[in-house]
Structure formats: C-alpha cells, structure tokens
C-alpha cells in the first residue's frame, strides 16, 4: 500500500510450512510516508490467550537507507533482557522465523515496485504488555509485552490427543517404511546445530513435543527397536529428573535439577544458589562453564537422563540421547547416540526406496 498508493483488503503469503495463508487486512491508516494496518490472530484449535488479538504493522519510507529493512518491536511487543533466548539482549522479542518471513515479504514488494530506498517495519500489539503477564515471558526475562514466535508460520493443533495421534502416525509411517531406528525431537529448535554438527536435518525426526514418555511407549508398541532422542538442554534437563512430560505447566524444575547436578559435579553452594536464580538453562550453563565444571556436570546429567529413559523403555527398545545448546553446541551424548544417528541417516534412503516400491 505504501509503495503502490492503493488500498489492500487481503493478502496471501507463503508460510515456511509451504502452506498459503490468507489474511484480511484491517484498520488501514495511510499517511504520506507511512502506512499502518493490522491482522487478527486466528489461533485455530490452539488454546492460546493471544487468539483474537490484533497485530499491527507500520511501514515507513527510509529513502536515505538504500536497500535496508529495519525491523523493530513497538507497543506490546516484549524486549529481551536475559541471555540464552532466540534474540540477543536488548532486541525486540520477535524470533528468527517471523523475522525472516517479514523481511522476505517486504523485500519481494520492494523489488516489485523497484523501490531503491529502505523501509522501517514496526510490529506492535496493543494490550500485549497485559497479556504477557499471563505467559512465561516475565520468567524468561522478556519484559514489556508478548513474543512474536513461530517455526512453521502456522498454528498447528495443540490438544493433547491431537499431538499424540500425530506422533503415532509419524512413528507408524517410519515403521511402515522399514525403519527399525527413529530419531525423535521435541521440535525444530536446534535445526542449524544438527545440520552443521551431524549433517542431519531435524525436520526428518518425529516431533514428540513435550510427550517424551508417551512417545517411547508408542514407539515400543509399534515395533521400533532403537530410538534416538535429540533435544535442547532446556527440555531434556527435565528428563534427568524423571519428568517425561516436559510441558512447563506440568513440571518446571530445570534450575533445581541443574543445581543438584552441579553439587554432584563438585560445585559449591554459592554456584548452586546462582543457578537457582537464573531464568533459563543457557544462562545457568554459562555459570557452570565459567566454573570449569561442564564435563562432570554433563556426565552427571547424561547419566541421569539415560537412567530414566531406559527405565521408561523397560527393555522394549534401546534409547540413546543427544543434548545441545544453540549457543554452546553439543553438551552431551549417550555412548551409542552417534552410531545410532548414522544408522538412521543411512536407513533413510533405503526406507524411502522401499516405500516408493510399495
């Protein structure tokens, strides 16, 4: 609208999931060098307190900044105040995927209208600061509003049964393709780490969300012989305490588990107390690294994780595990994790060929 001078009432964008999203454009306000409008969030079946909110964008001409797209958060969008999150301290809490989606769409329009200058994009959510008080943002160190999140660009069903049904379908398909070993991950967080470190595309893993224990059970029932759990320390530290549903509403004792593992690794009370005051696992791990205790700490954590995973598996299948932090890379792995990952990678092509022949 800013570059064409014409009003738009709907748009279509391609999400990272490959699905087209049709959005109605509301509350258009046009000025000489800026245009603002909003869309209403459709949460689908997701029980999300942000469903129905209006998300605004204000785009302004920056003729003196050729080729630049400057993205910033406005009213109701949170600000990162603690390290270890998707964005650096001081940045607006607009995560990487939404940022790349916004820049991609903006640059396509700039090219279409041969705009040589730059554009400023401000995302705002009136009422977002109040909404954020009902989320985990304050605990995570995000202040002043909600986060703009997403990995696929679309809302996917979040009901417990829907997720478990989806996990079962994915596992069953792997078995049908001839796989005896499967990789499982809570989500795509760590995608770049796995590609760079192990040449493995995390998109290929079965997504278990928070249901690690249920996924092990379903895999065993369906005939999976080996399971490799791949995940971020923030999720899998809970498994070291025997927590098999890692949703924060069920259990959140990440700092307590890290503090106890530090004591067992030779750390002192002061360090344990510092960890207990941290807001996220990356921050806590940074303290452990400064204390020179990463190796004994991770040995303790991985030992506990292996113990609880094998207890849940109860001899029905073999379970291995890889734990990482995006900032620090690989933190720990069980003894057979890497050989199992290599086997899963090799089996992928064989399984796909067999599936096609059927």
DOLUMVO-774016 format. One record per residue (C-alpha): x negated, z, y. Coordinates in steps of 0.5 Angstrom, whole numbers, plus 2048, in hexadecimal, padded with zeros to 3 digits. Example, Ala and Ser with C-alpha at 12.3 -4.5 7.8 and 13.67 -1.06 7.14 Angstrom:
<nodes>
NODE 7E7 810 7F7
NODE 7E5 80E 7FE
</nodes>
This chain:
<nodes>
NODE 800 800 800
NODE 7FA 802 805
NODE 7F7 7FB 804
NODE 7FD 7F7 803
NODE 801 7F9 808
NODE 807 7F9 803
NODE 80B 7FF 800
NODE 80B 800 7F9
NODE 810 804 7F5
NODE 80D 804 7EE
NODE 806 802 7EB
NODE 803 801 7E4
NODE 7FD 804 7E2
NODE 7F9 804 7DB
NODE 7F7 80A 7D8
NODE 7F1 80C 7D4
NODE 7F5 80C 7CE
NODE 7F7 805 7CF
NODE 7FE 806 7D1
NODE 801 804 7D7
NODE 804 809 7DC
NODE 80A 807 7E1
NODE 80A 80C 7E7
NODE 810 80C 7EC
NODE 80D 80D 7F3
NODE 810 812 7F7
NODE 80F 814 7FF
NODE 80B 80F 801
NODE 808 810 808
NODE 805 80A 80C
NODE 800 80B 812
NODE 7FB 806 815
NODE 7F5 808 811
NODE 7F8 80C 80B
NODE 7FE 80C 806
NODE 800 812 802
NODE 806 813 7FC
NODE 807 817 7F6
NODE 809 816 7EF
NODE 80D 81B 7EB
NODE 809 81E 7E5
NODE 80D 81D 7DE
NODE 80B 822 7D9
NODE 80F 81F 7D3
NODE 810 824 7CE
NODE 80A 828 7D0
NODE 80C 82F 7D2
NODE 807 82F 7D9
NODE 809 832 7DF
NODE 807 82C 7E3
NODE 80C 828 7E0
NODE 810 825 7E6
NODE 80B 827 7EC
NODE 80A 821 7F1
NODE 802 81F 7F1
NODE 800 81C 7F8
NODE 7FB 817 7F9
NODE 7F9 815 800
NODE 7F4 80F 801
NODE 7F1 80E 808
NODE 7EC 808 80A
NODE 7E5 809 80B
NODE 7E2 803 80E
NODE 7DB 806 80F
NODE 7DA 808 808
NODE 7DA 801 805
NODE 7DC 801 7FD
NODE 7DD 808 7FD
NODE 7E2 80C 7F9
NODE 7E2 813 7FC
NODE 7E7 818 7F7
NODE 7E9 81F 7F9
NODE 7EE 824 7F8
NODE 7F3 826 7FD
NODE 7F8 82C 7FE
NODE 7FA 82F 7F7
NODE 7F4 82C 7F3
NODE 7EF 831 7F1
NODE 7E8 832 7F2
NODE 7E3 833 7ED
NODE 7DF 83A 7EE
NODE 7DB 83B 7E8
NODE 7D6 837 7E4
NODE 7D8 834 7DD
NODE 7DE 830 7DE
NODE 7DF 829 7DF
NODE 7DE 828 7E6
NODE 7D8 82C 7EA
NODE 7D9 832 7EE
NODE 7DC 830 7F5
NODE 7DF 82A 7F2
NODE 7E7 829 7F2
NODE 7EA 82A 7EB
NODE 7EB 823 7EA
NODE 7E8 822 7E3
NODE 7E4 81C 7E1
NODE 7E9 817 7DD
NODE 7EE 818 7E3
NODE 7E8 816 7E8
NODE 7E6 810 7E4
NODE 7ED 80E 7E4
NODE 7EF 80F 7EB
NODE 7E8 80B 7ED
NODE 7E9 805 7E8
NODE 7F0 804 7EB
NODE 7EE 805 7F2
NODE 7E8 800 7F1
NODE 7ED 7FB 7EE
NODE 7F1 7FB 7F4
NODE 7EB 7FB 7F9
NODE 7E9 7F4 7F5
NODE 7F0 7F1 7F5
NODE 7F0 7F2 7FD
NODE 7E9 7F0 7FE
NODE 7E8 7F7 802
NODE 7E1 7F8 803
NODE 7E1 7FF 806
NODE 7E2 805 803
NODE 7E8 80A 801
NODE 7EA 811 801
NODE 7EE 814 7FC
NODE 7F1 81B 7FD
NODE 7F5 81E 7F7
NODE 7FA 823 7F9
NODE 7FF 828 7F5
NODE 804 82C 7FA
NODE 805 832 7F6
NODE 7FF 831 7F2
NODE 7FC 838 7F4
NODE 802 83C 7F2
NODE 803 838 7EB
NODE 7FB 839 7EA
NODE 7FC 841 7EA
NODE 801 840 7E3
NODE 7FB 83C 7E0
NODE 7F4 83E 7DD
NODE 7F1 83B 7E4
NODE 7EF 841 7E7
NODE 7EC 844 7E1
NODE 7E8 83E 7E0
NODE 7E5 83E 7E7
NODE 7EA 839 7EA
NODE 7ED 83B 7F1
NODE 7F2 838 7F6
NODE 7F6 834 7F1
NODE 7F7 831 7EB
NODE 7F2 82C 7E7
NODE 7F3 824 7E6
NODE 7F2 824 7DF
NODE 7F2 81F 7D9
NODE 7EF 81B 7D4
NODE 7F3 815 7D2
NODE 7F7 814 7D8
NODE 7FE 816 7D5
NODE 802 81C 7D3
NODE 802 81D 7CB
NODE 807 821 7C7
NODE 804 829 7C7
NODE 809 82C 7C3
NODE 806 830 7BD
NODE 80A 82C 7B8
NODE 808 825 7BB
NODE 801 827 7BB
NODE 801 829 7B4
NODE 805 823 7B2
NODE 800 81E 7B6
NODE 7FA 822 7B3
NODE 7FD 821 7AC
NODE 7FE 81A 7AD
NODE 7F7 818 7AF
NODE 7F4 81C 7A9
NODE 7F8 819 7A4
NODE 7F6 812 7A7
NODE 7EF 814 7A6
NODE 7F0 815 79F
NODE 7F4 80F 79E
NODE 7EE 80B 7A1
NODE 7EA 80E 79C
NODE 7E6 814 7A0
NODE 7E4 81A 79C
NODE 7E1 81D 7A2
NODE 7E4 81D 7A9
NODE 7E2 81F 7B0
NODE 7E7 824 7B4
NODE 7E6 826 7BB
NODE 7EB 82A 7C0
NODE 7EB 824 7C5
NODE 7E6 81F 7C8
NODE 7E2 824 7CC
NODE 7DB 822 7CA
NODE 7DC 81B 7C9
NODE 7D6 819 7CD
NODE 7D2 81E 7CA
NODE 7D4 81C 7C3
NODE 7D2 815 7C4
NODE 7CB 816 7C7
NODE 7C9 81B 7C2
NODE 7CC 819 7BC
NODE 7CF 811 7BD
NODE 7D5 814 7BB
NODE 7DC 812 7BF
NODE 7E0 818 7BF
NODE 7E6 814 7C0
NODE 7E6 813 7B9
NODE 7E6 81A 7B7
NODE 7ED 81D 7B5
NODE 7EF 821 7BB
NODE 7F1 828 7B9
NODE 7F3 82B 7C0
NODE 7F3 833 7BF
NODE 7F5 833 7B8
NODE 7EF 833 7B4
NODE 7F1 838 7AE
NODE 7F7 833 7AD
NODE 7F3 82D 7AD
NODE 7EE 830 7A8
NODE 7F5 832 7A4
NODE 7F8 82B 7A5
NODE 7F1 827 7A3
NODE 7F0 82B 79D
NODE 7F8 82A 79B
NODE 7F7 822 79C
NODE 7F0 822 798
NODE 7EB 822 79D
NODE 7E4 824 79A
NODE 7E0 825 7A0
NODE 7E2 827 7A7
NODE 7DD 827 7AD
NODE 7E0 82B 7B3
NODE 7DD 829 7BA
NODE 7DE 82C 7C0
NODE 7DC 830 7C6
NODE 7DA 837 7C7
NODE 7E0 839 7CB
NODE 7E4 837 7C5
NODE 7E0 839 7BF
NODE 7DD 83F 7C1
NODE 7E4 842 7BF
NODE 7E4 840 7B8
NODE 7DE 844 7B8
NODE 7E3 84A 7B8
NODE 7E7 847 7B3
NODE 7EC 844 7B8
NODE 7EF 83E 7B5
NODE 7F4 83C 7BB
NODE 7F0 83C 7C1
NODE 7F5 83B 7C6
NODE 7F4 840 7CC
NODE 7FB 842 7CB
NODE 7FA 845 7C4
NODE 7F3 848 7C5
NODE 7ED 847 7CA
NODE 7E7 84C 7C9
NODE 7E2 847 7CA
NODE 7DE 84B 7CE
NODE 7DF 851 7CA
NODE 7DC 84D 7C4
NODE 7D6 84A 7C8
NODE 7D4 851 7CA
NODE 7D5 854 7C3
NODE 7D0 84F 7C0
NODE 7CB 850 7C6
NODE 7CB 857 7C4
NODE 7CA 855 7BC
NODE 7C4 850 7BF
NODE 7C0 855 7C2
NODE 7C3 855 7C9
NODE 7C4 85C 7CD
NODE 7CB 85F 7D0
NODE 7C9 85C 7D7
NODE 7C9 855 7D5
NODE 7D0 856 7D0
NODE 7D3 859 7D7
NODE 7D1 853 7DB
NODE 7D4 84E 7D5
NODE 7DB 852 7D5
NODE 7DB 851 7DD
NODE 7DA 849 7DC
NODE 7E0 845 7DD
NODE 7DE 83F 7D8
NODE 7D9 83E 7D2
NODE 7D5 839 7D6
NODE 7D3 83F 7DB
NODE 7D2 844 7D5
NODE 7CE 840 7D1
NODE 7C9 83F 7D8
NODE 7C8 846 7D8
NODE 7C6 846 7D0
NODE 7C1 840 7D2
NODE 7BE 844 7D7
NODE 7BD 84A 7D3
NODE 7BA 846 7CE
NODE 7BF 847 7C8
NODE 7C2 841 7C7
NODE 7BF 840 7C0
NODE 7C1 847 7BD
NODE 7C8 846 7C1
NODE 7CA 840 7BE
NODE 7C7 842 7B7
NODE 7CC 848 7B7
NODE 7D2 843 7BA
NODE 7D1 83E 7B5
NODE 7D0 843 7AF
NODE 7D7 846 7B1
NODE 7DA 83F 7B2
NODE 7D8 83D 7AB
NODE 7DA 843 7A8
NODE 7E1 843 7AB
NODE 7E2 83B 7AA
NODE 7E0 83C 7A2
NODE 7E5 842 7A2
NODE 7EB 83D 7A4
NODE 7E9 838 7A0
NODE 7E8 83C 79A
NODE 7E4 838 795
NODE 7E9 832 796
NODE 7E5 82E 79A
NODE 7DE 82E 79E
NODE 7DE 830 7A5
NODE 7D8 82E 7AA
NODE 7D8 82F 7B1
NODE 7D4 82D 7B8
NODE 7D5 831 7BE
NODE 7D2 82E 7C5
NODE 7D3 82F 7CD
NODE 7D3 829 7D1
NODE 7CE 82C 7D6
NODE 7C9 82E 7D0
NODE 7CA 829 7CB
NODE 7CA 82B 7C3
NODE 7CA 833 7C3
NODE 7CB 834 7BB
NODE 7CD 831 7B5
NODE 7CE 833 7AD
NODE 7C9 831 7A8
NODE 7CD 82B 7A6
NODE 7D0 828 7AC
NODE 7CC 823 7AE
NODE 7CB 820 7A7
NODE 7D3 820 7A6
NODE 7D4 81D 7AD
NODE 7CF 817 7AB
NODE 7D3 816 7A4
NODE 7DA 816 7A9
NODE 7D7 811 7AD
NODE 7D5 80C 7A7
NODE 7DB 80D 7A4
NODE 7DF 80B 7AA
NODE 7DD 803 7A9
NODE 7DF 804 7A1
NODE 7E5 807 7A2
NODE 7E8 802 7A8
NODE 7E6 7FC 7A3
NODE 7EA 800 79D
NODE 7F0 801 7A2
NODE 7F0 7FA 7A4
NODE 7F0 7F7 79D
NODE 7F6 7FB 79B
</nodes>
